[in-house]
């Protein structure tokens, strides 16, 4: 039997994020069940199940070696390593191997392109700045006071790729690198792909939008570089809405997150298999 896969999330108080994380863990459990590999998920903080609970459950089921995979698009913080070291102290027989973060895998970039194209395809449809999705109000598009019939070429449309933001300069630089890769591989028809961050470090979403406006963009599509829906996504959309309210001459559209899907599961499974090959 293969070592189990342990997905590690940072953790959030947001129910929507936790629900999508849980669905993704279930998807992977169904996929890897065919290869007799167990799958579990745990959070470092603020949400349940905590990492310590998930590890204890795996050990109780007889697993003493596992593959730990931070479910993150960016560089892994020291918190992940410290958390796993603590689990080793709690369970002296436990051994683990790390899987690489998802990062700018070509399939992740392709998923971002899908979200961008979905947002662009909705441009010709009547939009409202706020619509209800499930039980939660979510921003779908920021309505500017522009005639719906106004034709805007892709070359007049800019993209803002929005990462979480970090105190780690290397992690922020990685998001800038992803923006460039995304522009050259999937968004070359657009005017530019600018980088912004939700919090912690500049530029924020308004700063990214302002740069696009000054470059002459008539339309901007905001693409969140985030895995799952939740509070972070709501902040991206809220910042875009606030900026759009003060700039009615600029048409601003907001895309969805990558989300729970089969292609994302493929990337995670490849990271898992890659880690297994490194096991002596």
Secondary structure as GFF3:
##gff-version 3
##sequence-region A 1 280
A	DSSP	beta_strand	4	9	.	.	.	ID=ss1
A	DSSP	alpha_helix	15	32	.	.	.	ID=ss2
A	DSSP	three_ten_helix	33	35	.	.	.	ID=ss3
A	DSSP	beta_strand	39	43	.	.	.	ID=ss4
A	DSSP	alpha_helix	51	60	.	.	.	ID=ss5
A	DSSP	beta_strand	65	70	.	.	.	ID=ss6
A	DSSP	alpha_helix	78	90	.	.	.	ID=ss7
A	DSSP	beta_strand	95	99	.	.	.	ID=ss8
A	DSSP	alpha_helix	106	121	.	.	.	ID=ss9
A	DSSP	three_ten_helix	122	124	.	.	.	ID=ss10
A	DSSP	beta_strand	131	133	.	.	.	ID=ss11
A	DSSP	beta_strand	136	138	.	.	.	ID=ss12
A	DSSP	beta_strand	141	142	.	.	.	ID=ss13
A	DSSP	three_ten_helix	154	156	.	.	.	ID=ss14
A	DSSP	beta_strand	157	163	.	.	.	ID=ss15
A	DSSP	alpha_helix	169	186	.	.	.	ID=ss16
A	DSSP	beta_strand	193	197	.	.	.	ID=ss17
A	DSSP	alpha_helix	205	214	.	.	.	ID=ss18
A	DSSP	beta_strand	219	224	.	.	.	ID=ss19
A	DSSP	alpha_helix	231	246	.	.	.	ID=ss20
A	DSSP	beta_strand	251	254	.	.	.	ID=ss21
A	DSSP	alpha_helix	262	277	.	.	.	ID=ss22
###
